[in-house]
Amino acid sequence: MQTTSVSCDQDLMERIAELKLLKGEQEAKIKDQFNDLKSSLNIGSIIKESVAHIASDKDTKKDLLKIGTTMGTNFLIEKILGSNSSIKGFLGSILAEKVSNTFIGKLISKI
């Protein structure tokens, strides 16, 4: 910080005005830096950037697609066949799951 010799009231008033202006500029700069930091630490933007990074990889896209379709298929099979109600329903849902996983696997590998 620079020091300036003040010899009269007028010099003092000018120096105070300069320092107030400098203070305002520094506060604005700090405020901008804080807002940048706050936006970079935002959970939403972190998740958005992570998903964008993951989605840019083709193999990851295929894996996520396969996981999603398998989970969806398993859910539908369980709801339609009622695998928890009987042994027959349980065996039918396992068979349907195996068939659908094979079909989905072949379909996704073509994509």
Sequence and secondary structure as in RCSB ss.txt:
>XXXX:A:sequence
MQTTSVSCDQDLMERIAELKLLKGEQEAKIKDQFNDLKSSLNIGSIIKESVAHIASDKDTKKDLLKIGTTMGTNF
LIEKILGSNSSIKGFLGSILAEKVSNTFIGKLISKI
>XXXX:A:secstr
       SHHHHHHHHHHHHHHHHHHHHHHHHHHHHHHHHT HHHHHHHHHHHHHT HHHHHHHHHHHHHHHHHH
HHHHHHTTTT HHHHHHHHHHHHHHHHHHHHHHHH 
